[in-house]
Amino acid sequence: MARIAEIEDPQERAEQTRSYLRSLPPWPEPLSWLEEEDTVLPPEAEIEPIVPPAQPAPLQVLYEDDMLRPAMPGDKLDELAHLRAKQGWNALRDYLADLADQRPRIGNVMPRLEKSMGRLADALGETYDNMNPIATGIQGTRFIRLSKGATEALMEEDAADIEEFAATLALFLERFPEWQVYKQDALDHPPNVALIKSVLPELQDLTQELAGRSHIDERLPEALENQIETVREDPEDSLASKGLVASFNNLLGALMDKALPAAKLVKSELGDFSSTLWKKAKDRLAGIIVTTVGGAALDIVILKGQILRSLAQTLPQKFGWLEGFLRWLGL
């Protein structure tokens, strides 16, 4: 081509150029940019979104028996460590039971500490196998921090029991690698607590929408409500704030995972899908979709679409993945 470019006569240069082009091998057929169907890329809304994997969090969500339930992740200990941790768990539960008579006195003077005891009991669970190490770590760390004022605020006997319980709890938490990794990550990558505090009303609204639905285990909104209250009471607690966002990511991931196939089913039944169409056709589709966890999930997502978009825009690094789902659903 360099030789052709050096030809001074325009006509000869054109002849040589055409000759060179004829010598090239043919383009593959069909020429993709000449085909109308291929020139139009599929709209972004048609690209099926992907649910992010579950995160380590105080709340894990499990689908079982057409219902979304809390899942207990358990621990990652070897057999001997597991046995010792179980013994420690039993000791803590017994200690909490022994403190029951003192809790009203503690609550009168240190109400936040007394409330923390209740949330710690919830995190420990009714059995060792149902304990969530991360939830226990968050609530346990908060209890230990709040207990530091017990000596000045409580009667000597009550203060001594609280301090002994806090020391036992601190040793217990050290046994769980899952909690240690979570805690270190929160220290190395602290969340934006101010932004998380700003979205508490939206998270509260979503939590209330979960309540009273037959396909949503009542323990899910209860667990989220407890986490919201913990962050509201102590917004600078980065462990609790990080846990709250991760728990909602797990919940929303489970909801979207079920809402997507439900939306596809609506489209196959009605030939189209939109939030307006869904609201009008819910009764017609009751026996097909609405009476399943997918229908419940889709209903929640559509009703709270604006809130979900607000979360995605306020905390894009945490909830930005929701935008793809909302576009796909036409919200």
C-alpha positions as CSV (number, residue, x, y, z in Angstrom):
1,M,0.0,0.0,0.0
2,A,2.9,2.3,0.6
3,R,3.8,2.0,-3.2
4,I,0.3,2.9,-4.3
5,A,0.3,5.9,-2.1
6,E,3.4,7.2,-3.9
7,I,1.7,7.2,-7.3
8,E,1.2,10.8,-8.3
9,D,-1.4,10.3,-11.1
10,P,-4.9,10.1,-9.4
11,Q,-6.5,7.8,-12.1
12,E,-3.6,5.3,-12.0
13,R,-3.6,5.4,-8.2
14,A,-7.3,4.6,-8.1
15,E,-6.9,1.8,-10.6
16,Q,-4.1,0.2,-8.5
17,T,-6.2,0.6,-5.4
18,R,-9.2,-1.2,-6.9
19,S,-6.9,-3.9,-8.2
20,Y,-5.4,-4.4,-4.8
21,L,-8.8,-4.6,-3.1
22,R,-10.0,-7.2,-5.7
23,S,-7.0,-9.4,-4.7
24,L,-8.1,-9.6,-1.1
25,P,-10.0,-12.7,0.1
26,P,-13.7,-12.3,0.5
27,W,-15.3,-11.2,3.8
28,P,-17.2,-13.8,5.8
29,E,-20.9,-13.9,4.9
30,P,-23.1,-12.4,6.0
31,L,-21.5,-9.1,6.7
32,S,-22.6,-8.5,10.2
33,W,-22.8,-4.8,10.1
34,L,-25.0,-4.9,6.9
35,E,-27.6,-7.1,8.7
36,E,-30.2,-5.0,10.3
37,E,-30.8,-7.5,13.1
38,D,-27.2,-7.5,14.0
39,T,-26.7,-3.8,14.0
40,V,-29.1,-3.4,16.9
41,L,-27.5,-4.5,20.2
42,P,-29.9,-6.0,22.7
43,P,-31.1,-3.3,25.2
44,E,-29.5,-3.4,28.6
45,A,-32.8,-4.4,30.1
46,E,-32.8,-7.7,28.2
47,I,-29.5,-8.8,29.7
48,E,-30.5,-11.1,32.5
49,P,-29.0,-9.8,35.8
50,I,-27.0,-11.9,38.2
51,V,-27.5,-12.4,41.9
52,P,-24.3,-11.7,43.9
53,P,-23.1,-14.5,46.1
54,A,-24.1,-14.5,49.8
55,Q,-21.8,-12.5,52.1
56,P,-20.6,-13.3,55.6
57,A,-23.2,-11.5,57.7
58,P,-25.3,-11.8,60.9
59,L,-28.2,-12.9,58.6
60,Q,-28.0,-15.6,56.0
61,V,-31.1,-16.5,54.0
62,L,-32.2,-20.0,53.0
63,Y,-34.9,-21.1,50.6
64,E,-36.7,-24.2,52.0
65,D,-40.3,-25.5,51.7
66,D,-41.3,-22.6,49.4
67,M,-40.3,-20.1,52.1
68,L,-37.4,-17.8,52.8
69,R,-35.9,-18.6,56.2
70,P,-32.9,-17.5,58.3
71,A,-29.9,-19.9,57.7
72,M,-27.4,-20.6,60.4
73,P,-23.9,-20.8,58.9
74,G,-22.4,-22.6,61.8
75,D,-18.7,-22.5,62.6
76,K,-15.4,-23.6,61.0
77,L,-13.7,-25.3,63.9
78,D,-11.9,-28.7,64.1
79,E,-13.5,-31.3,66.3
80,L,-11.7,-30.5,69.5
81,A,-12.2,-26.7,69.1
82,H,-15.8,-27.4,68.2
83,L,-16.3,-29.3,71.5
84,R,-14.7,-26.6,73.5
85,A,-16.7,-23.9,71.8
86,K,-19.9,-25.9,72.6
87,Q,-18.9,-26.1,76.2
88,G,-18.3,-22.3,76.2
89,W,-21.7,-21.8,74.6
90,N,-23.4,-23.8,77.3
91,A,-21.6,-21.8,80.0
92,L,-22.7,-18.5,78.4
93,R,-26.3,-19.6,78.2
94,D,-26.2,-20.6,81.8
95,Y,-24.6,-17.3,82.7
96,L,-27.3,-15.4,80.9
97,A,-30.0,-17.4,82.7
98,D,-28.4,-16.7,86.1
99,L,-28.4,-12.9,85.2
100,A,-32.2,-13.0,84.6
101,D,-33.1,-11.7,88.1
102,Q,-30.5,-8.9,87.8
103,R,-31.6,-7.7,84.4
104,P,-34.4,-5.4,85.7
105,R,-31.9,-3.6,88.0
106,I,-29.4,-3.4,85.2
107,G,-32.0,-2.1,82.9
108,N,-33.0,0.7,85.3
109,V,-29.4,2.1,85.4
110,M,-27.9,0.8,82.0
111,P,-30.8,0.2,79.6
112,R,-28.6,-0.1,76.6
113,L,-26.5,-2.8,78.3
114,E,-29.6,-4.7,79.3
115,K,-31.0,-4.5,75.8
116,S,-27.7,-5.8,74.5
117,M,-28.0,-8.8,76.7
118,G,-31.3,-9.7,75.0
119,R,-29.9,-9.3,71.5
120,L,-26.8,-11.4,72.5
121,A,-29.2,-14.2,73.7
122,D,-30.9,-14.1,70.3
123,A,-27.6,-14.3,68.5
124,L,-26.5,-17.3,70.6
125,G,-29.6,-19.1,69.6
126,E,-31.6,-21.8,71.4
127,T,-29.0,-24.5,70.5
128,Y,-25.3,-24.3,69.8
129,D,-25.8,-25.6,66.2
130,N,-28.1,-22.7,65.5
131,M,-25.7,-20.0,66.7
132,N,-24.6,-17.4,64.1
133,P,-20.9,-16.6,64.9
134,I,-21.0,-13.2,63.2
135,A,-24.2,-12.1,64.9
136,T,-22.8,-13.3,68.2
137,G,-19.6,-11.5,67.6
138,I,-21.3,-8.2,66.8
139,Q,-23.6,-8.3,69.7
140,G,-21.0,-9.7,72.0
141,T,-18.5,-7.0,71.1
142,R,-21.1,-4.4,71.7
143,F,-22.0,-5.9,75.1
144,I,-18.3,-6.0,76.1
145,R,-17.9,-2.3,75.2
146,L,-21.1,-1.2,77.0
147,S,-20.2,-3.3,80.1
148,K,-17.1,-1.2,80.8
149,G,-19.2,1.3,82.7
150,A,-20.7,-1.3,85.0
151,T,-18.3,-0.7,87.9
152,E,-19.4,2.9,88.3
153,A,-23.1,2.5,87.5
154,L,-24.2,-0.8,89.1
155,M,-24.1,-2.3,92.6
156,E,-21.0,-4.1,93.4
157,E,-22.5,-7.6,93.0
158,D,-24.2,-6.8,89.7
159,A,-21.0,-5.1,88.3
160,A,-18.8,-8.1,89.3
161,D,-21.2,-10.5,87.5
162,I,-21.3,-8.4,84.4
163,E,-17.5,-8.0,84.2
164,E,-17.0,-11.8,84.7
165,F,-19.6,-12.5,82.0
166,A,-17.9,-10.0,79.6
167,A,-14.5,-11.7,80.1
168,T,-16.0,-15.1,79.5
169,L,-17.7,-13.8,76.4
170,A,-14.5,-12.3,75.0
171,L,-12.6,-15.6,75.3
172,F,-15.5,-17.4,73.6
173,L,-15.5,-15.1,70.6
174,E,-11.8,-15.7,70.0
175,R,-12.6,-19.3,69.0
176,F,-14.4,-18.6,65.7
177,P,-12.2,-17.9,62.7
178,E,-15.2,-16.8,60.7
179,W,-15.8,-14.0,63.2
180,Q,-12.1,-13.0,63.4
181,V,-11.9,-12.6,59.6
182,Y,-15.1,-10.6,59.5
183,K,-13.9,-8.3,62.3
184,Q,-10.5,-7.7,60.7
185,D,-12.2,-6.9,57.4
186,A,-14.4,-4.4,59.1
187,L,-11.3,-2.8,60.7
188,D,-9.4,-2.8,57.4
189,H,-12.3,-1.6,55.3
190,P,-14.6,0.5,57.6
191,P,-18.0,1.2,56.2
192,N,-19.4,4.7,55.6
193,V,-21.4,4.8,58.7
194,A,-22.9,8.2,57.9
195,L,-24.3,6.9,54.6
196,I,-25.6,3.7,56.2
197,K,-27.3,5.8,58.9
198,S,-29.0,7.9,56.1
199,V,-30.6,4.8,54.5
200,L,-32.1,3.4,57.8
201,P,-35.6,4.6,56.9
202,E,-35.5,2.8,53.6
203,L,-34.2,-0.4,55.3
204,Q,-36.9,-0.1,57.9
205,D,-39.6,0.3,55.2
206,L,-38.3,-2.9,53.5
207,T,-38.3,-4.8,56.8
208,Q,-41.9,-3.9,57.4
209,E,-42.9,-5.1,53.9
210,L,-41.6,-8.5,54.8
211,A,-43.8,-8.9,57.8
212,G,-47.0,-10.9,57.6
213,R,-46.2,-12.7,54.4
214,S,-46.9,-16.4,54.4
215,H,-43.7,-17.2,52.3
216,I,-41.4,-15.1,54.5
217,D,-40.4,-16.6,57.8
218,E,-41.2,-14.1,60.6
219,R,-37.7,-14.5,62.0
220,L,-36.3,-12.7,59.0
221,P,-37.9,-9.3,59.6
222,E,-37.3,-9.8,63.4
223,A,-33.6,-10.3,62.8
224,L,-33.3,-7.3,60.5
225,E,-35.3,-5.1,62.9
226,N,-32.9,-6.0,65.7
227,Q,-29.9,-5.0,63.5
228,I,-31.5,-1.8,62.5
229,E,-32.2,-0.8,66.1
230,T,-28.6,-1.7,67.0
231,V,-27.2,0.7,64.3
232,R,-29.8,3.4,65.2
233,E,-28.7,3.3,68.8
234,D,-25.0,3.2,68.0
235,P,-24.4,4.5,64.5
236,E,-20.7,4.7,64.9
237,D,-20.5,0.9,65.5
238,S,-18.8,-0.1,62.3
239,L,-19.2,-3.8,63.0
240,A,-23.0,-3.5,63.3
241,S,-23.2,-1.2,60.3
242,K,-21.2,-3.5,58.1
243,G,-23.3,-6.4,59.3
244,L,-26.6,-4.6,58.6
245,V,-25.7,-3.9,54.9
246,A,-24.4,-7.4,54.4
247,S,-27.5,-8.9,55.9
248,F,-29.7,-6.8,53.6
249,N,-27.6,-7.8,50.6
250,N,-28.2,-11.5,51.5
251,L,-31.9,-10.9,51.8
252,L,-32.3,-8.9,48.6
253,G,-30.2,-11.4,46.8
254,A,-32.6,-14.2,47.9
255,L,-35.6,-12.1,46.9
256,M,-34.2,-11.3,43.5
257,D,-33.3,-14.9,42.9
258,K,-37.0,-15.8,43.3
259,A,-38.5,-12.7,41.7
260,L,-36.7,-13.2,38.4
261,P,-38.2,-16.6,37.4
262,A,-41.6,-15.3,38.7
263,A,-41.4,-12.3,36.3
264,K,-40.5,-14.7,33.4
265,L,-43.6,-16.7,34.2
266,V,-45.8,-13.6,34.2
267,K,-44.3,-12.7,30.8
268,S,-45.0,-16.2,29.5
269,E,-48.6,-16.1,30.7
270,L,-49.4,-12.6,29.7
271,G,-47.1,-12.1,26.7
272,D,-45.4,-9.1,28.5
273,F,-44.2,-7.9,31.8
274,S,-44.4,-4.6,33.6
275,S,-45.1,-3.4,37.1
276,T,-48.5,-2.0,36.1
277,L,-49.4,-5.3,34.4
278,W,-48.4,-7.2,37.5
279,K,-50.6,-5.2,39.8
280,K,-53.6,-5.6,37.5
281,A,-53.0,-9.3,36.9
282,K,-52.2,-10.5,40.4
283,D,-55.6,-12.0,41.0
284,R,-55.7,-13.7,37.6
285,L,-52.3,-15.2,38.3
286,A,-53.0,-16.1,41.9
287,G,-52.9,-19.9,41.4
288,I,-49.8,-19.8,39.3
289,I,-47.4,-17.3,40.9
290,V,-48.8,-15.2,43.8
291,T,-49.1,-18.2,46.1
292,T,-45.4,-19.0,45.8
293,V,-42.3,-17.5,47.3
294,G,-41.5,-16.1,43.8
295,G,-44.8,-14.2,43.7
296,A,-44.1,-12.8,47.2
297,A,-40.6,-11.8,46.2
298,L,-41.8,-10.2,43.0
299,D,-44.5,-8.3,44.8
300,I,-42.0,-6.9,47.4
301,V,-39.6,-5.9,44.6
302,I,-42.3,-4.1,42.6
303,L,-43.9,-2.4,45.6
304,K,-40.5,-1.2,46.9
305,G,-38.8,-0.5,43.5
306,Q,-38.2,3.2,44.3
307,I,-36.6,2.3,47.7
308,L,-34.3,-0.3,46.0
309,R,-33.2,2.2,43.4
310,S,-32.5,4.7,46.2
311,L,-30.3,2.2,48.0
312,A,-28.5,1.4,44.8
313,Q,-27.8,5.1,44.2
314,T,-26.9,6.0,47.7
315,L,-24.6,3.0,48.4
316,P,-23.6,1.8,44.8
317,Q,-20.6,-0.2,46.1
318,K,-23.0,-2.3,48.2
319,F,-26.3,-2.2,46.5
320,G,-25.4,-1.1,42.9
321,W,-26.1,-4.6,41.6
322,L,-29.9,-3.9,42.1
323,E,-29.9,-1.5,39.2
324,G,-29.6,-4.4,36.7
325,F,-32.6,-6.1,38.2
326,L,-34.7,-3.0,38.3
327,R,-33.9,-2.3,34.6
328,W,-34.7,-5.9,33.7
329,L,-38.1,-5.6,35.5
330,G,-38.8,-2.3,33.9
331,L,-38.9,-0.4,37.2
